[in-house]
């Protein structure tokens, strides 16, 4: 329990976001060691200057106090805490450099289904948008019964996606922009209860967090990051759906958009995504199924034999073996290799020169 206390506390330190938290853990060690670190230790971590180091030192006692309260809350509400190195933590999300180190979950779903799709769209959904959403999920459920549907519990397309998943016996995850001490919008409280029975509520925010507007933009990276692809159904030229699509693209994930009539403000964002080649046009589940290679149920894998004819050091071979299984951020490679980032970086660069790996957006590495 003490270990969990420090894990939660790390996520509550002022000026320490997800990227900084992962760097701290990569360079200093486990969360407990971060709380013992002196200023000179913190300053050795790339990206941490005097201001941030002093902020960490001056606010970590308060973070411990808040974490103690959070432990009481999660214990009383039967909430599960997922640390980013835990087996239950969303694996696809862990490939994203800015993924939270801590997630709070309530419900019955797992987060590592072989096929995961995020479905997002406008809060002001039309009958056309809701029908597209229902038909898409109904057809996907019939052909891919193990699919997990992810959305954000908001009005419009989000809640339609959750309801369609429940109606078609698919698990669904609602990613919240606030802690599990509340449900927003309150009108969706009944739906949230059903989701917990046949899916889960998921958030990075503690019960001490406020219902701040900026939180909903932050949660979009989780919606995008934990899925194989994001589908946008109805969206204006501004709004959270386009933000989620943009984040998904930055993570090198597929993005799909359902087209609408020319000049229709409800579909102007989707049409723009298609027109600018930021999203593939989708008119049915078959378009998504084909693009993702789900027709055969086979996942594309890199050829593990590629590196056999190139002389590799032991460290290089270990990295190739890791990346043959999944894409990884440099911090995750560092953790899995039990080596500091400073020693991993030149090896990754050498592998790039050998044309064996590539550096994707977000400092994610993958086999070529």
N, C-alpha and C positions, 0 to 999 in steps of 0.2 A: 504493500500500500504506500510506503514511503517513496518507492520508485515512481509510482503513478503520481504522487503529489508533485514531484519535481517535473515530470513530463507536462502536467497541466500548467504548472507555474511558469514554465518556459514560454508557453504560448500566451501568457498574460503579462509578460514584461513589456513595459513601455518602450517604443522605438524598435522592437524586435518583431519584424514580420516573418512570413514563412521562409523567404530566401535567406534572411540573416540567421534565423533559427537553425536551418539546415547547415549553414556554414559553421556556426558555433559548434554544433554536434560533430561535424566532420573534423574540425581542427582541435577541439578541446576534449571531446569524448562524450560520455553519457550526460543527461541533464543535471544530475547531482553535481558533477564536476564543474559545470557552467556556473552553478551557484557558489562554488568555492573559489572560482577563478579570480585572480587579482587583475588590476588594470593592465599591467604589462602583458599578461596572458591574453586578454581580450584584444589588445592592440596588435597582436600577431595574426589575428584573423583578417583575411582580405576583406576590404569594404567596411571595416569597423574603425572609425576614427575616434578622437578624444571625446567628442560630443556624445556619440552613441555609447561608448564605453562608460562614461560617467552616468549616463541615463540608466544603463543596466545596473550599475552598482548602487545607484540611489533609489531604484524602484523595485529591486528584486525581493526585498522583505515584504513589500505590499503585495507583490505577486504571489508569494507563499501564503499570505493571509487569505487572499481571494481563492487560491487553489484549495485551501482547507475548507472554505465554505462550499466550493464547487463539489468536493468529494462528498460532503454531507448531502448535497442536493441530488447528485447522481445515484447515491446509495438509496435514497428515499424514493426515487422515481424509477428505479430499475433501468437506468441508462447505461449503455455500454460505451466505453472509451476506446477509441482505436488510435494507437500510436503508429506513426508511419512505417515502423519496422515490423509491426504485427502482421501475422499471416492474413487476418481478416480485413486489413486496410485495403481500400480499392487499388488493385495493382496498376491499372491503367493510369490512375491519377498520380501514382508515384513516379511516373515517367515525366511529370511536369515539374519544372524547376521551382515554381512558386506554390506547389501544393502544400496544404496545411500540415503541420507536424502532428496535430491532434484533431480528431473528429469525434463528435458525439452522436450516438445512434440509438434509436428506440424503435423496436419492431422485430420482424422475423426474417427479413431478407438478408441474403449475402450480397456482397458487392463485387464478386469476381466471376460472374457468369461469363461463359465463353462469348456470348453475343450481348452487347449493351448498346442501346440507342437512346439518345437524348432528343426529346421533341419539345420545341419551344415556339412561341408566337405571340401575337398581339393580345393584350388584355381585352380588347374590344372586338372579339371574334364575331364573324358573320356566320350565317347558316352554312355558307359554302366552306368556310374554314373548319367549322366543327365537323362537317360531313367528311371532308378530306382527312381529318384527324382520326375519326372513328373508322372509316374504311381502311386507312393505312394500317392501323393497329389490329383491326380484326383480321385482315389478310396476313399480316406478319405473324399473328398468334397461331393461325391455322397452319402455317408453313414452318414456323420456328417457335415451338411451344416453350423453349427454355429461355426465350428472350427476356431481358430486363429493360423496362422503360423508365427513363429518368426525366424529371421535369422539376418545376419550381413552386408548385402549389398556388400560383397566382391565378387571377381571374382569366377567363378566355381560354386560349389554347392549352395552357398548362394544366388547368383542372380537367379539361376535356381529355387530355392525354392520360392522366391518372385514372379517370373514370372508365375510359375505353380499355385500359389495361386490366382493371379490376373486372369489368364485364366479360373480358375474354380470357380470364384465368391466368393472366401474366403477373409476375411480381413487378412492383413499381416502387421507385424511390423518390421521395419529395425532398429536394435540397432547400433548406430554409435560410433566410437572411437574418435570422435571430436565434436566440437560445431556445432550448426545449421547455422553457418555463411558460411559453405562450404559443399561440397559433395565430398567424396573420396571413390572410384576412380571417377574422373570427367566423365569417360565414362558411369557411371551409373546415371548421372543426370536426364535423361529422365525417367528412371525406378523409381527414387526417387520421381519425380513429380507424376507419376501414383500411387505410394504407398501412397502418401499423400491424393490422391483422394479416395482411397479404403482401407486405413489403416493409418499408421502413421510412422513418423520418431521419434526415441526416443534416448535420450542421457543424461548422467550425466554431460557432459562437457559444460562449458560456452563458450561464443563467444570469450573470452580472452585466451582460451586454445590453445596450439600448436598441430599440427598434429604429436604427438610423438608416436613412435612404441609401447611403453609400454601401451599407452591408449587402444590399441586394445586387449591386454591381459586382462586389467581391465574390458572392456565392456563384455567379455565372461561370467562373473559371472551374468550379467543381462540377457543375452541370456538363460543361464541355470536356473537362479532363478525364472524367471517369467512364466515358463512352467511346465506342469505336467511331461513331459519327454523330453529327447533329443535324436534325431536320427542322427547318424553319417553315411553319405553316402560317401564312398571313403575318405581315409586319409592315409598319410604316417605314419611312426613311430614317427615323430616329427611334431609339428604344433599346431595351435590354436584349431583344432577340438578335439584333445586329451585333451588339457587343459580344454575345455568346458565340455567334458565328465567327466573328473576328478572332476571338480567343481560340476557338477550335482550329482555325487555320494556322494560328501561331504554334499550336501543338502538333501540327502536321497531321491533323485528323480530317476525314472527309466531311464536307458540308453539302447538304441538299436543300433545295427550296422548291416549294410548290408555286407555280406561276399563277398570276391572276390577270384580270382584264386590264388592258392598257388604260392608264389614267385612274385606276381604282386605288384610292389612298390606302386601303387596307392591305393591298398587295404590292404597293410601290417598292417597299424594301426588298421583298422576295424577287421581284422583277429586276431590281438593280443588282442584287447578288448574282443572278443568272447572267445578266447582260455584261457584267464586269468580270465574268469567269471566277468569281469568288465562291460560287456554289454550282453544283450540278443540278440540272433540271430534273425534278421528280414528278411524275404524274400518277404513279402507283407504287405499291410495295416492290413490284418486279424491277423497277429502275434501281432502287436501293439495294435489293438483293443481288443484282448483277454487278453493280459497282463495287460492293464489298466482298464479292466472291463467296456469298453465302449459299449459292445454288447447290454446291456439292457438299457444303459443310466443312470444306477444307480451308485452313488458314495458310496464307502464303508464308513460307519460311525461307530464310536465307540458306544458301548452300554451305553446310559446315565443312565441305572439302576445299573451299576457296583458298584457305590459308596454308594448305598442306605443302604446296610447292614453293612457298616463300619461307626463308629462314626467319624464325621468330624466337625472341627471348622467352624465358619462362613467364615473365610478367605479361608480355604481349599475348602469349597464347591463352593465359587465364582471362584476359580481357575479351579476346575473341570468343572464348567459350561462353562468357557471360552474355555478350551481345548477340550470340546466336539464338539465345532464348527470348530476349526482349530488348527493346530500346531502353537506355538508361541515361539519367543525368550524370554529370561528372561527380556530383556529391554522392549519388547512390553507388556509383562505381567505387568511389573511395571507401565507402562504408563496407560494401561487399568484399572488397579486396583487403580491407583492414590496412590501408596505406593512406598517408596524407595526400591531399589534392596536389600539393606542390610536387610530389613525385609521380603522380598519375598523369598530370598535364603533358609533360614531354613525351611520355609513352604514347598517349593518344595522338599527339601531333605526328609522331613517327608512323603510327598506323595509318594516319590520313595520307602521309607522303607515299606509303606503300599501296595506297588506293584500296584499302581493306575496309575502312570505316568512313563514315561521313558525320559531320557536325550539323545537326538540325537546329531550327529555331528553338530558343529556350535552353541552349547549351545541352541538348540531348544528343546522344551518340547512338548510331545504328550501323549495322553491317550494310555494305553496299551490295 
